[in-house]
Amino acid sequence: MAETEGIPCLLMRGGTSKGAYFLASDLPAGPKERDALLLRIMGSPDPRQIDGLGGAHPLTSKVAVVSPSPDGDADVDYLFLQVGLDEAVVSSRQNCGNLLAGVGPFAVERGLVRAGEGNTEVRIRMLNTGSFATAAFPTPGGRPEYDGGLAIDGVPGTAAPVRLNFEGTAGSSTGALFPTGRVLDTVDGMAVTCVDNGMPSVLLRAADLGLAGDESPAELEADTALADRLAGLRKNAAALMGMGDVSTATVPKMVLLSPARNGGAVTTRSFLPVRVHTSIGVLGALTVAAGILADGSVGHGLAALPGPGEPCRIEHPTGHFDVEVGLAEGLDGVTVTRSAALRTARKIFDGRVFPRPRP
């Protein structure tokens, strides 16, 4: 691979995130070499990412690596990589359901999947956790259609819908929907619910931290005492969840819950883990929904739970996100029967990226 000739890359918005999409065959096969290259492509480490594709925020410093699936279980394999800003870190310890929205269209764009007549379904293996999702999106004339009428909060305008149906999200990173074996725990004197429906998270009541729960991301990020408190809680909750040392990991997420303000189920503020999400991730929303639906959890009593067949509306700093989650009691405890969401994606540019020279 001659870097001076550029590397094929498609920049896409997926949901409320933005990332660089690559074919695995266009990147080095070894993780160490691949990650070093991606740091140079994205412009890290540098909080501005001024010399690369990154947008100086965790939501815009993301990479999707896509390849044909080697077996019949999926059409394509998708590896999500979170690229650090001011640290030379590339993490594969979590999925990203927002970038997932662009994987199906990307697979059609690159010829990995043949488009259907009018609509295409792509079954995707999420390599970070081994779980699966099926993306359905319009393909009139055999090409992905990005224009459409679906609006999602956190993104200006409208675009074509991408329906995501998830399988195997419960416990996909930790081994159980409630990895501590309980729906309610006490960590550092604080009531929490540790839950993993695709995104390992620690849910806690904003009021227990002396917060209203509707503070802006900027207000929360400026609160250094809060950051220190959450860091300690996160470390100890992760130990209970069996996640080991998470000091350099992006999971578990810390999510503050408070009563809904605008007719939804609950208001959220999600930490990434230091910066505050301007909305909420797909798998994060599915995880919050599963957490508040469980009787006895930290958010069950304060949430306005949806009725049968209704979506669970998760409110966030820039609006809301409707997800579909079903829970059922089984012999092994609470299980997830359904996880689905609507997102949009848009192709921004398709071309070749030239990485920053090696130091």
C-alpha positions as CSV (number, residue, x, y, z in Angstrom):
1,M,0.0,0.0,0.0
2,A,1.6,3.3,-1.1
3,E,0.4,6.0,1.2
4,T,1.6,8.7,-1.2
5,E,-1.2,7.5,-3.6
6,G,-3.8,7.9,-0.9
7,I,-6.1,5.3,0.7
8,P,-9.7,4.8,-0.5
9,C,-12.1,6.3,2.1
10,L,-15.7,7.2,2.3
11,L,-16.7,9.8,4.9
12,M,-20.2,9.3,6.1
13,R,-22.5,10.6,8.7
14,G,-24.1,7.7,10.5
15,G,-26.9,8.7,12.9
16,T,-25.6,11.4,15.1
17,S,-21.9,10.5,14.5
18,K,-19.5,11.0,11.6
19,G,-16.7,8.7,10.6
20,A,-14.3,7.4,8.0
21,Y,-15.3,4.1,6.4
22,F,-12.7,1.8,5.0
23,L,-12.5,-1.6,3.4
24,A,-10.4,-3.8,5.6
25,S,-8.4,-4.8,2.5
26,D,-7.3,-1.2,2.1
27,L,-5.7,-1.0,5.6
28,P,-2.8,-3.0,7.1
29,A,-3.9,-6.4,8.4
30,G,-2.0,-6.1,11.7
31,P,-3.9,-4.1,14.4
32,K,-0.8,-2.2,15.6
33,E,0.1,-1.0,12.1
34,R,-3.6,-0.3,11.2
35,D,-4.1,1.8,14.3
36,A,-0.9,3.8,13.8
37,L,-2.1,4.6,10.3
38,L,-5.6,5.6,11.5
39,L,-4.1,8.0,14.1
40,R,-2.3,9.8,11.3
41,I,-5.3,9.8,9.0
42,M,-7.6,11.2,11.8
43,G,-5.0,13.7,13.0
44,S,-4.4,12.3,16.5
45,P,-3.1,13.0,19.0
46,D,-4.2,16.6,18.8
47,P,-7.3,17.9,20.5
48,R,-8.1,19.9,17.3
49,Q,-7.2,17.1,14.9
50,I,-6.2,19.9,12.7
51,D,-4.0,17.7,10.4
52,G,-6.5,15.0,9.7
53,L,-10.1,14.0,9.1
54,G,-11.2,14.0,12.8
55,G,-13.7,16.7,13.9
56,A,-12.2,17.4,17.4
57,H,-14.9,15.5,19.2
58,P,-15.4,11.8,20.1
59,L,-18.5,11.7,18.0
60,T,-16.6,12.7,14.9
61,S,-13.4,10.8,15.5
62,K,-14.7,7.4,14.5
63,V,-13.7,4.7,12.0
64,A,-15.7,1.8,10.5
65,V,-13.7,-1.1,8.9
66,V,-15.9,-3.3,6.7
67,S,-15.1,-6.6,5.0
68,P,-17.0,-9.4,3.3
69,S,-18.2,-11.9,5.9
70,P,-16.2,-15.2,5.7
71,D,-19.3,-17.4,6.4
72,G,-23.0,-17.5,5.7
73,D,-23.9,-15.9,9.1
74,A,-23.7,-12.4,7.8
75,D,-23.2,-10.4,4.6
76,V,-20.4,-8.2,5.9
77,D,-18.3,-7.8,9.1
78,Y,-18.0,-4.4,10.7
79,L,-15.3,-3.4,13.1
80,F,-15.8,-0.1,15.0
81,L,-12.8,1.9,16.1
82,Q,-12.9,4.9,18.4
83,V,-9.9,7.2,17.8
84,G,-8.6,9.3,20.7
85,L,-8.3,13.0,20.3
86,D,-5.3,14.2,22.5
87,E,-4.1,10.6,23.1
88,A,-2.6,8.1,20.7
89,V,-5.3,5.6,21.5
90,V,-7.5,3.5,19.2
91,S,-10.1,1.4,21.0
92,S,-12.2,-1.5,19.8
93,R,-13.9,-2.2,23.2
94,Q,-17.3,-0.9,22.2
95,N,-19.7,-1.0,19.3
96,C,-21.1,2.1,17.6
97,G,-24.7,1.8,16.5
98,N,-24.7,5.2,14.8
99,L,-21.9,4.4,12.4
100,L,-23.6,1.1,12.0
101,A,-26.4,3.0,10.1
102,G,-23.9,3.7,7.3
103,V,-22.4,0.2,7.0
104,G,-25.2,-1.2,4.8
105,P,-25.0,1.7,2.3
106,F,-21.2,1.5,2.3
107,A,-21.3,-2.2,1.6
108,V,-23.5,-1.5,-1.5
109,E,-21.3,1.5,-2.5
110,R,-18.2,-0.8,-2.5
111,G,-19.8,-3.7,-4.2
112,L,-19.8,-6.1,-1.2
113,V,-23.6,-6.5,-1.4
114,R,-25.8,-6.4,-4.4
115,A,-28.6,-3.9,-4.1
116,G,-32.2,-5.1,-4.1
117,E,-35.0,-3.8,-6.1
118,G,-36.1,-0.7,-4.3
119,N,-34.9,-1.8,-0.9
120,T,-31.9,-3.7,0.5
121,E,-31.3,-5.6,3.7
122,V,-27.7,-6.2,4.8
123,R,-27.0,-8.6,7.7
124,I,-24.0,-7.2,9.6
125,R,-21.7,-9.0,12.1
126,M,-20.4,-6.4,14.7
127,L,-16.9,-7.7,15.3
128,N,-16.5,-5.8,18.5
129,T,-18.9,-8.0,20.3
130,G,-19.9,-10.7,17.9
131,S,-23.6,-9.6,17.8
132,F,-25.6,-9.1,14.7
133,A,-27.8,-6.4,13.1
134,T,-29.8,-6.2,9.9
135,A,-29.9,-2.8,8.2
136,A,-32.8,-2.1,5.8
137,F,-32.6,1.0,3.5
138,P,-33.9,2.2,0.2
139,T,-31.9,1.5,-3.0
140,P,-33.9,2.7,-6.0
141,G,-32.1,2.0,-9.2
142,G,-29.7,-0.2,-7.4
143,R,-28.0,2.6,-5.5
144,P,-28.3,3.7,-1.9
145,E,-30.8,6.6,-1.5
146,Y,-29.6,9.2,1.1
147,D,-32.3,11.8,0.6
148,G,-35.6,11.2,2.4
149,G,-38.1,12.5,4.9
150,L,-36.9,11.1,8.3
151,A,-35.7,13.6,10.8
152,I,-33.6,12.5,13.8
153,D,-32.8,14.9,16.6
154,G,-29.2,16.0,16.7
155,V,-28.9,16.1,12.9
156,P,-30.2,19.0,10.8
157,G,-32.6,18.3,8.0
158,T,-34.0,15.0,6.9
159,A,-32.7,11.9,5.2
160,A,-33.7,8.4,4.1
161,P,-34.5,5.9,6.9
162,V,-32.2,3.1,7.9
163,R,-34.0,0.5,10.0
164,L,-31.7,-1.4,12.4
165,N,-32.9,-4.7,13.9
166,F,-30.4,-6.0,16.5
167,E,-29.8,-9.6,17.6
168,G,-27.7,-10.7,20.6
169,T,-27.1,-7.3,22.1
170,A,-28.0,-8.3,25.7
171,G,-24.7,-8.9,27.5
172,S,-22.7,-8.7,24.2
173,S,-19.7,-7.1,26.0
174,T,-20.1,-8.3,29.5
175,G,-21.9,-11.6,29.2
176,A,-25.2,-10.6,30.8
177,L,-27.9,-8.0,30.4
178,F,-27.3,-7.1,34.1
179,P,-23.7,-8.1,34.5
180,T,-23.6,-7.9,38.3
181,G,-26.5,-10.3,38.5
182,R,-28.7,-7.6,40.0
183,V,-30.8,-4.8,38.6
184,L,-29.8,-2.5,41.5
185,D,-26.4,-2.1,43.1
186,T,-24.8,0.4,45.5
187,V,-21.5,1.8,44.5
188,D,-19.7,4.4,46.7
189,G,-23.0,4.9,48.5
190,M,-24.9,5.6,45.2
191,A,-27.7,3.5,43.8
192,V,-26.9,2.4,40.3
193,T,-28.0,-0.1,37.6
194,C,-25.3,-1.7,35.6
195,V,-26.7,-2.8,32.3
196,D,-25.5,-4.0,28.9
197,N,-27.9,-4.1,26.0
198,G,-25.1,-3.5,23.5
199,M,-23.4,-0.7,25.3
200,P,-22.1,-1.4,28.9
201,S,-23.5,1.4,31.0
202,V,-24.0,2.5,34.5
203,L,-27.3,4.3,35.1
204,L,-27.8,6.6,38.1
205,R,-30.2,9.3,39.1
206,A,-29.1,12.8,38.4
207,A,-30.8,14.0,41.6
208,D,-28.6,11.7,43.7
209,L,-25.7,13.8,42.5
210,G,-27.4,17.1,43.3
211,L,-28.3,17.7,39.6
212,A,-31.5,18.4,37.8
213,G,-30.6,16.2,34.9
214,D,-31.3,18.7,32.1
215,E,-28.0,20.6,32.4
216,S,-26.3,21.3,29.1
217,P,-23.3,19.2,28.0
218,A,-21.0,22.3,28.5
219,E,-22.3,22.8,32.1
220,L,-21.6,19.2,33.0
221,E,-18.2,19.1,31.3
222,A,-17.2,22.2,33.3
223,D,-18.0,20.6,36.7
224,T,-14.7,19.1,37.7
225,A,-16.0,17.8,41.0
226,L,-18.7,15.9,39.1
227,A,-16.0,14.5,36.8
228,D,-14.0,13.2,39.7
229,R,-17.0,11.7,41.3
230,L,-18.1,9.9,38.2
231,A,-14.6,8.6,37.5
232,G,-14.5,6.9,40.9
233,L,-18.0,5.5,40.4
234,R,-17.2,4.3,36.9
235,K,-14.0,2.5,38.1
236,N,-15.8,0.7,40.9
237,A,-18.9,-0.1,38.9
238,A,-16.7,-1.6,36.1
239,A,-15.1,-3.9,38.6
240,L,-18.5,-5.2,39.7
241,M,-19.3,-5.7,36.1
242,G,-16.2,-7.8,35.6
243,M,-14.7,-5.4,33.1
244,G,-11.3,-5.1,34.7
245,D,-9.2,-2.0,34.2
246,V,-11.2,0.6,32.2
247,S,-8.9,3.6,32.7
248,T,-8.1,3.7,29.0
249,A,-11.4,2.3,27.8
250,T,-14.5,4.2,26.5
251,V,-16.9,1.8,28.3
252,P,-18.8,1.6,30.6
253,K,-20.7,4.8,29.9
254,M,-22.1,6.8,32.8
255,V,-25.7,7.9,32.2
256,L,-27.6,10.3,34.4
257,L,-31.3,9.8,34.5
258,S,-34.1,12.2,35.4
259,P,-37.8,12.6,34.7
260,A,-38.8,13.3,31.1
261,R,-39.5,16.9,30.2
262,N,-41.2,16.5,26.8
263,G,-43.5,13.5,26.9
264,G,-40.8,10.9,26.7
265,A,-39.9,8.1,29.0
266,V,-36.8,9.6,30.7
267,T,-34.2,12.4,30.3
268,T,-30.6,11.3,29.8
269,R,-27.1,12.8,29.9
270,S,-24.5,10.4,28.7
271,F,-20.7,10.6,29.4
272,L,-18.3,9.3,26.7
273,P,-16.8,8.8,29.4
274,V,-15.5,12.4,30.0
275,R,-17.1,14.5,27.2
276,V,-20.9,14.6,27.3
277,H,-22.9,13.2,24.4
278,T,-24.8,15.9,22.6
279,S,-27.6,13.3,22.0
280,I,-27.3,9.6,22.8
281,G,-25.9,6.6,20.9
282,V,-28.1,3.9,19.3
283,L,-26.8,1.1,21.6
284,G,-26.7,3.6,24.5
285,A,-30.4,4.3,24.0
286,L,-31.3,0.6,23.7
287,T,-29.4,0.0,26.9
288,V,-31.1,2.8,28.8
289,A,-34.5,1.5,27.6
290,A,-33.7,-2.0,28.8
291,G,-32.4,-0.6,32.1
292,I,-35.5,1.5,32.9
293,L,-38.0,-1.2,31.8
294,A,-36.6,-3.6,34.4
295,D,-38.6,-3.6,37.6
296,G,-36.5,-2.5,40.5
297,S,-33.9,-0.7,38.5
298,V,-32.6,2.8,39.4
299,G,-34.6,4.4,36.6
300,H,-37.8,2.3,36.7
301,G,-39.6,4.5,39.3
302,L,-38.8,7.8,37.7
303,A,-39.5,6.9,34.1
304,A,-42.8,7.2,32.2
305,L,-42.8,3.8,30.7
306,P,-44.3,3.2,27.3
307,G,-47.4,1.2,26.8
308,P,-47.6,-2.2,24.9
309,G,-46.4,-1.7,21.3
310,E,-45.2,1.9,21.8
311,P,-41.6,3.0,21.3
312,C,-39.5,4.0,24.3
313,R,-38.7,7.7,23.9
314,I,-35.3,8.5,25.3
315,E,-34.8,12.3,25.7
316,H,-31.3,13.8,25.3
317,P,-29.7,17.2,25.1
318,T,-30.8,17.9,21.5
319,G,-34.2,16.2,21.4
320,H,-35.3,12.5,21.7
321,F,-34.6,9.1,20.2
322,D,-37.3,6.5,19.9
323,V,-36.3,2.8,20.3
324,E,-38.1,-0.5,20.5
325,V,-37.1,-2.8,23.3
326,G,-38.9,-5.8,24.7
327,L,-38.0,-7.6,27.9
328,A,-39.3,-11.0,29.2
329,E,-38.7,-13.1,32.3
330,G,-37.0,-16.4,31.5
331,L,-35.4,-19.3,33.4
332,D,-32.1,-17.4,33.4
333,G,-33.6,-14.1,34.4
334,V,-34.6,-11.1,32.3
335,T,-34.0,-11.5,28.6
336,V,-34.3,-9.1,25.7
337,T,-36.9,-10.1,23.1
338,R,-36.5,-7.1,20.7
339,S,-34.1,-4.3,20.0
340,A,-34.7,-2.0,17.0
341,A,-34.2,1.6,16.0
342,L,-34.5,4.0,13.1
343,R,-31.5,6.0,12.0
344,T,-30.3,7.9,8.9
345,A,-27.0,8.1,7.1
346,R,-25.5,10.3,4.4
347,K,-22.5,10.0,2.2
348,I,-20.3,13.1,2.5
349,F,-17.4,12.4,0.3
350,D,-15.8,9.4,-1.5
351,G,-12.2,9.5,-2.5
352,R,-8.7,9.0,-1.2
353,V,-7.3,10.2,2.1
354,F,-3.6,11.1,2.5
355,P,-2.3,10.4,6.0
356,R,0.0,12.7,7.9
357,P,3.6,11.6,7.4
358,R,5.2,9.3,10.0
359,P,6.9,11.2,12.8
